[in-house]
Amino acid sequence: MTNYDSDPDWDPYNQDDFDFTANLTIDDVYVLYYSVTEAIRLWPGAPARPFQEQVHLSYMKDYLYRMILEHKMTIDVDTP
């Protein structure tokens, strides 16, 4: 788990940590996207939660949305 308090310069776009692979269905991606969106909407703000956490959630939301768009484009291309 990232300790946002120990590294104020943490950047979700530039991580040298471990990379993980997971097999997700598009339904899984939609559920994760909804969950992250709700976490952002309900985020209590700093100092209750570290500011970097909101940055990380926004990064995750964008990444999940790219997955959704890629799926939609693939469906449109594959469907005659």
Residue pairs with C-beta under 8 A, 6 or more apart in sequence:
2 10
2 52
2 56
4 10
4 50
4 51
4 52
4 53
4 56
5 50
7 52
8 52
10 52
10 55
10 56
11 55
12 55
12 56
12 59
12 60
13 59
24 32
26 68
26 71
29 64
29 67
29 68
29 71
30 68
32 60
32 64
33 61
33 64
33 65
33 68
36 57
36 60
36 61
36 64
37 61
39 57
40 54
40 57
40 58
40 61
43 49
43 53
43 54
43 57
45 54
46 54
